[in-house]
């Protein structure tokens, strides 16, 4: 599926990519890449397009979209199975795995996946919000010796989420 090869100029690349990709995050990445691509020479431009195309196809693959559909349909166990089968996991896959485990009330696993998502993309406010929620639930469901540590982490991650996006109303509500 190398339709990107046929797109020579950055505008053509953006047009092809926008027709092909429906995911808004991926579209933003395509637009960012096209801006950068204009600065490349012809040879490195083609190589850059090939690399960008392969990463975009993986990131916006049908497996992730199927897992998202299953998650939205509250079929969390099957969503996890689909996500586990994705070979090259990125922050979005880690995050959706965390959300699935959170909904399955496996808060320990949820926080592990949210931590991976936050490590892979430390600028995403929602990753830290859900990481805080996971630790909050762990605090609620753990014993008196471990609960304070989990609660402290939850508060720290809510604060980080608000630092990254002061307009994130969910993070503000969970923080206070």
Secondary structure, DSSP 8 states (H G I E B T S, - for coil): --GGGG--SHHHHHHHHHHH---HHHHHHHHHHHHHHTTS-HHHHHHHHHHHHHHHHHHT-HHHHHHHHHHHTT-HHHHHHHHHT-SS--HHHHHHHHHHHHHTT-HHHHHHHHHHHHHH-TT-HHHHHHHHHHHHHHHHHS-TTTHHHHHHHHHHHHHHHHHH-TT-HHHHHHH-
